[in-house]
Amino acid sequence: MNNNIIRLKILIIFVLFGFFMTFQIKNVKEDYSFVSLKTMSDIQNEIDKELNEISNLKDLLIEREKRLNEYQKAIFEEGSIKDVLKTELDQVKMLAGVTDLQGPGIIVKLSDSTRELYEGEDPNDLLIHQRDVLMIINELKVAGAEAIAVNGQRIIHTSEIKCTGPTITINNHTYGQPFIIVAIGDPITLDAAIKAPDSHGALLKDFYNIGVESQTSPRVRISKYNGELTMKYSKVREGE
């Protein structure tokens, strides 16, 4: 009798255990069924974002360690951190355009076309406009130009180039054609950018007969920007 009772209790326990396991497995399956593709995509995007931030922080750490090594090297060699800081300041000035530069590069001369107008042709088609100068400058930048000047005016991030009748105003200075663009960089690459078949320079020369002349040089000189550099609305961002 006791054995039967014990068997019955064991049977009940196994039945309850089986019911409990079935209920748990069902819940687990239901939980997974609600993980949509969008949710998985969002999670992956978050992971990619975090990985990208980690990569940026690693690059920043490498840059900081490089600077620290330069400082330590200067001290070890009985130099001065001031020398390292001066080198960094000179580099910043070069990038900002507030120092005179020289180096290999190219000289480009743009001048209005001298051919006769075709019947019904717009006279403006034969003239150099600010968009042409901007396009040439952009092609030189893409080709790796490290510094650019137009008619002696240094082109920096705040430089404006606009048409004022038959002339062009650059950094609040007005000039008539021809426009002389000087750029420092690899001379062969810069010259190829101006003469490439699909370049704006080739379009001006071959289609509109605009004067586009380029000459490479082992040394060209570009003067520093002489205007004011002020920030009225921008300030250093605080925190992250």
N, C-alpha and C positions, 0 to 999 in steps of 0.2 A: 504493500500500500504506500509506504513511504517512498519507495523507488518510483512509483508512478507519479506521485506528487512532485518529486524532484525533476523527473523527466518533463512533466507539464510546465514547471517553472522555467526550465532551460529552454523549452520550445517557445514559451511566451517571450523570454528574453531575446532569443534569436529573431523572432518575428518583429519585435519592437526595434531591434538593432537594424534589421533589414529595411524596415520602413523609414527609419531615421536616415540611413545612408542614401536611400532612393530620393528622399526629400532634399538632401544636401546636394546630391549630384544634379538634380533638376534645377535647383537654385543657381548653381555654378554655371550650368549651360545657359540659363536665362540671362545671367549677368553678361556673359560673353556675347550673347546675341544682340545686346544693346550698344556694343562698340562699333559705331559706324565708320565708314571709310573717311568721312570728313573729320571725325574725332582723331583717327589715326594720323591723318594728314596734318592736322593742327599740332598734334604731339610731336611729329617729325619736324615740323617747322620750328617749334620751340627748341628742340634739340639742336637743330642746325644753327639757330640763332645763338644759343649758348656756346656751341663749338666755335662759331665765328668770333664771338667776343673773347673766348679763351685764346684763340689764335692772335687776335689783335693785342691782347695783353702780353702774350709771349714776345711779339715783335717789339712792343714798347719796352719790355724788360731787357731785351737784347740791346736796344738802342741806349738805354740808361746805363747798362753795364759797359757798353763801348765807351761812353763818355767818362764813366768812372775810371776805366782803365787808362784813358788819355790823361785824366787828372793825376792819377797815381804815377804814371810814367813821367809826367812833367816834374813831379816832386822828386821821384827817384833819380832823375837825371839832373838834379839840382837846378831845375828850371823854375817856372812859375805858372800857377794856374791862370794868371792874368794873360800869359801868352796863348793858352788854349782858348780862353774866353775871347781874346782879341781875334783869333782865327775864326771862331764861330760868328762873331759880330761882323767880320768882313764878309763872310759867306752870306749872312742875312742881308747885308747892304747890297751885295751883288744881285741877289734874288729880288730885292725890293726896287732896284733900279736907281739907287741914290749914290752910285759911285761910277766913275769912268771905267770903261772896259776896253780891251783890245784882244784880238785873236783872229784865227782864220775864219773866213766867211764868204759872203757874197754881196755884191752891189747890184741892185735892180733899178733900172730907169724906166718909168712909165710916162708916156707922152701921148697927146691927142693925135688922132689920125689926120693925115694930110691929103687923103684921096678925095675925089669929088663925090658928092652925094648921089646915090641912085635916085631915080624918079620915085617920089613919094616916101623916101626914107626919112626917118626922124633924125634931125641933126644931133640930138643927144647921143645917138648910137656911136658917134665918132669921137666922143669926149670921155675922158677919164672921170669917173664918179667915185664917191666915198665907198660905195659897195665894192668897187673893183679893188681899191686899196685894201679894204678889209679882207676880201677874199684872198688876195696875194699874201697878206700877213698871216692869215690862218693857215694857208698851205705851207708857209715857212715854219710856223709853229709845229705843225704836224710832222714836218721833216726834221724836227729836233733843234730848231733855232733857240739859242740860250738867251739872246738879247736882240732887240729890234729897234730901229729908229727910222723915222720918216722925215726927210728934210731936216735932219739934225734933232728932231724931237723924239726923246726916248718914249717908247711905248710901254706903259705899265698897266696894272689892273684897273686904274681909274681913268686912263686916257680915253678921250672922245675924239672921233673922226666924223666930221659932218660937212656936207656941201654948203657953200655960201656963194651961189651963183657959179661963175666959172672957176672958183677957187675952192680950196678945202681947208677947214680949220682943224688944227691938231693941237691939243693942250692949250687952247685959247690963242693960238698963233695961226695966222692965215697965210697960205701959200698958193701960188699958181703953179700950173704944170711947167716943166716936167717934175714928177715926184720921184725922189730918190729914196729907195728903201735899202737900208743896210742891216745885215743880219750876221751874227756870229754863230758858227756851228760848223759841221762838216761841209766843206765847200762843194764836194761832188754831190752829196745827198741834197743839199739845198738847191743847187743848180738843176738837178734832175726834177725836183718838185716843181720848179717854174716851167720847165720845158716838156714835161710829160704830156703825151697826146690828149689826155683827159683833164688836164689842169685848166684853171681859169686863165692863166697866162697864155696858154696855147689858144684858148677860145678867143681872147681879145686880139691876139696877133693874127690868127689865120682867118677868122670870120669877120672881124670889124676893122682889120688893118691898124689896130692901135699899136703904138710903139712900145714893145716890151723887149728890153735889152738887159741881159744879165752877164756879170763878169765875176769870176771867182778871184779871191785874193788870199795870200798867206797871212795877211794882217790887215784887218779893218779896225777902225776906232769908233766907239759909240760913247757919246757924252752922257753924263748922269741926268736924271730928271730934275729940273730946276723949279718945278711948281710946289705948291703946298700939299702936304699929306696930313690931313686931319680927319678924325673920326667924330662926327657929331652925335650919332645915334647908337653906334655899336660900343659894347663894353665886354670885358672878359666875363665869360660865363662862370657862374659860381656853382660848385658842387658838380654832380654828374650831368 
